């Protein structure tokens, strides 16, 4: 039980801790609700989860713990920026966690963690260049080369969700303000809430994304149109990634990733927007589902063992 990897996924609705063996087996895991708008309570919840794991398995504090968050550390100031869980923004989260937990903390963006997880032992296992996407309450991206996260010079690599919708149609040029204080970010078109919002705008019906998808499966015309528009917008966004990065694989996680009809539709539609046919880029659903983030956070601690 000595060589276990500890990973936290700190999200807007839940905080999860998972312990992985070096053979990728989940040895222990637990989730708790994320305290709303309360940074101190968030730190306490993390501490409580760690204490629960140590007590349950009769362990001591590990030498390193990985954390995935919906933002990143600014490389200059070392405070969180760009988190859609905005209570984290401006906070010295890494330093605060290390002081509270009395161990080394490795902190990464949650989309980077998903991409790492899927590259290590998931849908993109063994692939050289992987772009990971989270389509949930937000819209994130991450990049992994040869099994290592690529963050870039400014820790901006993969911030695809806060780039504009490409090749916007005339009716898509209306202002859609994003929480990041810019207009028309992909997050405002491709997140789960954006899918719901666009369906309501075109149909007059307020429906949860899962209900829109179910109506589409029943052949309801307005839901089918909303889904087709969503696929086209997502295809435009991913085509820009293929034109720039040309990855071996794009792996998709988050709530919208569970719509199985997305994948064959995307493969057809992306071809309309890439500079040349992208036949060698696979578009796959995350194998580990909503566990990919916490698994990737645990894999961050590999360097702390041995």
Order of alpha helices (4+ residues) and beta strands (2+ residues): beta-beta-beta-alpha-beta-beta-beta-alpha-beta-alpha-beta-beta-beta-alpha-alpha-alpha-alpha-beta-alpha-beta-alpha
